[in-house]
């Protein structure tokens, strides 16, 4: 029996999947003691060929069809197939250092937690200023708030969620599997359910994975819109907000959209809102200048604020759309098909 089953949802990840599997083969924890399930959402590029090439040499790597295409179906199917007592979820857009698997397995045992995970270092998809700005924005406090797995931590700490996650398989027998109606945020919902049931989630800062961010503002907007879109549905499932920081972007969008009404009817409130937005823009500009100096890339003065604004406004508009669809109209989710993380 393998000591851990590694589940990788993916679809059309030819650019990244080979490097990811090579990282797993090079782990300090022997690959012979692992089970690697690549849950492929019927890729149409070279993803499947990359997996098959490596599985021919390393039989612990298996290619599994995910005909439903979405991440939660891939995860649930992988958990059902898992032969190991520990399930570790990995992202296809990521890289993993040699100590990743061994240190998380050790942390899971030593902490007695129900889920452990490491930090996520956001990497640019390429060397263009836009890609660098997106990576910087996704690692900054002004961009992601107090998401410690993105901004860092000095010591192990209990948190509301970790990237990917390393769980005892028995957890899923106790609290259930991932919600298949959540194309995005299915891990947030499950971790919220885990915490609600008295479970513990621990961030291990000595473990760090690399995550390749999106390469354009359009891709960033679509991803964060989906994150925002499914958050209200997560909250409905849990009965409470998974995190309070999720409410800031929709509040920003409401503040912007309400400016004309405030100007016509509530001039003092209009002035206060406008001042708040000016301060917000000023903070983005100062942060962009700091990123430009640190990276020695003057164009970040412009692109960093644009990246942060794209994240906040797309998340906020998606969240408001989710409130209408999932709270007011009581839709059940689904749609927006994606196969990777």
N, C-alpha and C positions, 0 to 999 in steps of 0.2 A: 504494500500500500504506500503511495507517495505521501510525503509529509505535508504537502500543500498543493492545491489546485489553483493555477493562475488562469483567470478568465479575461479574454481580450475581445471586447466587441469592436468590430471594424467594418468599414465599407469604403472601397476605393481609396485605400491608404498605401498605394504602391510606393509612394515617396518615403514613407516612414516605417512600414511594417518589417522590412528586412533588418533595418538597424535595431529596432526593438527586439526582435528575436535573437539577434547576435548578442545584445546586452544580456538576455536571459541565459543564453548558452555560456556566457563568460561569468556568471554569478559565482560568488564564493560558495554558496550553497549548491551542491552538485545537481546538475540538471537531471541526472539519473534518479534523483529523489523527488522530482517534481512532475506534475502533470500540467501541460500547457494547452489550453483549449482556445483556439482562435475562432471566435464566433463571427463568421463572415456574412454580411447582409447581401449576399449575391453580387459581389463586386464585378464591375465591367471593365476594370483596368487590369494591371498586372499583379494585383494584390495576391490572388490565389496562387499564381505561379511562384511568387516569392515564398509563400508559406509551404507549398508542396516541395520546393527545392530543399528547404531546411528540414522538413519533416522526414525526407528520405534519408538524411544523415543522422537525425536525432528523433527517434520514434516517440519520445515523450511529447513532441509537438504534434498536435492534431488540428486539422481543418474541419470545422463543423459548419454546416449551412444554417443560416438564420433567415428563413424564407419570409418572416414578418418584417425584417429590415431594421427595426428599432432597437435601441439599446436595452430597455427593460426586458424584452423578449429574449435577447441574447443572454443577459445575465441570469434570468430564471432558468433558461434551458441549461446553461453551463452549471449552475448550482445543482440542478437535478442530476446531471451527469457526473458531478465531482466525486472522485473516489477518496479524496483526502479529508482529514478532520478539520483542515483550515482552508478557507477560500480567500484568495487574494485577487482583487480586481485591478486591472491595469488599463491605462489609456493608450490608444494606438498612436496618438500624437506626441508621445513622450519618450524620454530616454531614462535609463536606470543604471546607477553606479553598481559596481560589483557587490557592495555590502547590502544592497536594498532588501533582497528577500531574507537573508539571514538575520539582519538587524530587526526587521519587523516581526519575524517569527519569535525572536528572543524577547522583544518588547511585549508581544501579546502574552507570552508566558509569564514574564516578570511582573507586569502591571496587573494582570488578572482582568484587563479591560475586555469589553465585548467588541471593540473595533479600535484598531490603531492605524495610524498613517503618518506620513512624513510631510516635509515642506515641499512646495512646488515652485521651482525656479522657472519663471516664464522667459522663454528664449524667443528671439526674433525669428520669423520664418525665413528671412533672408537679410541681406545687408542694406536694404533700402531704408531711407529715413522714416517712411510710413511704418514699415514693419518694426523698426526699433522703437518708434513712438508707441505703438500698440503694446509691445512687450513691457515698456516702462510704465505705461498707464495701468496695465493689469497687475503690476507689482507694487503700485504706490498706494499709500493710505488714502489719498484724495480720490483715487480711482475705485478702490475696493473696500474702504473702511477698515474695520477691525477683523478682517478675514486673516487670521494669524498664519494659516498655512500658505498664504501668498506673501505676506509682509514680513514674516519671521517670528521666531520665539527663542528665548534664551534657555529654556528648560522644558522638560515634558509638562504638559498642561492638559486639563480636561477642556474640551471644546464642543461645539454643537455639530461640527462635521469635519471630515478630513478628505483629501482627494483620494479617490479610488477606493481605499479601505481594505483592511485585512481582518477577517472575521472568523471566529470559530463557526464551523458549519452548523452547529447546533443552534446558533442564534436564529437562523431562518426557520427552523422547526418551531421556535418559540414565538416569534413575532410575525412570521409570514415572509413572503418573497417581495420583490420589487413590484410597484404598481405599474401595470402595463399601459395604463391610460396616460402616463406621464412620459412624453417623449424626451423632455428635459426635466432636471431636478428630481429624478426618481431616487437618487442617493440622499438628497436632502430630506425627502419624505420618509424614507426608510430609517435614516438616522434620527429624525424627529420621533418616529414611532419607537425606536430603540431607547431613546432617552426617556420617553413617556413611560416606558415599561420598567424604568429603573436601571437601564444599562449605562455603561460608561464608555466614552469615546476619548481617546488620548492621542494628542499630537506629539510625535517624537522628532525633535528638531535636528537630531544627528543623522536622520535619514532624509535624503533630498532627491527628488526626481526632477528631470527637466521636462518642460512642456512647451511645445512649439505653438506659438500664438498664430492667429490668423494674419494674413499678409496684406489685407486691404480693409479700408473703412467699410466697404459694403459687406464683406464677410463678417467683420466685427459686429456691425449693426444687426445682421440676421441672427447671429449667435446670441447676442445679449437680448434681443427682442424675444427669442424663444425662452431664455432664462426667466425674463419678466413675465411672459405669457403664462407659464405654468405655475408660477409661485402662488397665485390665489387658489389654484386647485390643490396645491400642497397644503395650504392653510385650511381649506375646507376639509381635506382628509384628516388632518391632525386635530382640527378644532381650535388652533391657535397659530400665530405666525411662527414659522420655524426660526427666524431671526428678525430682530427689529431693524437692522440696517437695510433690509429689503424695502422699507417704506420710504426711504429718502429719495430715490429716483422718481417714483410716481408723484411725490410731493413737489419735486422740482418742476415736473411737467405741468401739474395743476397750477402752480404759481405762475408759470409762463402763460398758459392758456387763459388764466383768469385776469390778466392785466387789463385788457380792454374793458371788462365789466367793472373792475375796481376803479379805473380811470373815470368812467361815466358816473358811478354811483357812490364810491367810497374813496375819495381822493387821499385821505391820510393813509388808508390801507394800501393804496396804489403806491404811494411814496415809500412806505416801509418795504413792500415787496420789491420794488425797483432797486432800492438800496441793497437789499439782500442779494439780488441777482448781480449787481455791480461788484459787490464784494466777492461773490462766487467766481466771476470772471477774472477779477484781479488775482485771486488765489491760483486759478488755473495758469494765468500768465506767469506769475512768479515761479510756480512749480515747473512750468515749461522751460524757463530760463535756467533753473537749477539743473534740470535734466540735460539741457544743451551743454552747460559747462562741464558736468560730470562725464558726459559721453564725447565731449569735444565735437559736437555735431550741431552747429547753429540752427539748422532747420527744425530741430526739436522745439524751439521756441514757439513755432506755429503748430507743428504736428502733434505735440504732446497734448495741448489743450483740446485740439480737435478729437483726439483719441478718447480722452476722458469724457468729453461732451457726447461723443457717439455712444459710449458705454451707458452713460446715465440716461440720455434721452431715449435710446432704443429700449433699455430695460424698463424705464418709466412708462413709455407708451405701450409696451407689451403687457406690463402689469395692469394698466387701466383696461386694456382690451380683455385681459383674463378675468378681471372683475365682472365685466359685462357678460362674457361668454359663460364663465363657470359658476359665478355667484348669482347674477341676476337671471340669466337665461338657463342656468342649471345644465349646461352641456357636460358631457362626461370625459372630454379630453380626446386624445388621439390626434392624428394628422401631423403635418410638418415632419415628414419622415427623415430620419437621420440614423446612420448606423455606427458612428464612431463617437469618441469622447475626446 
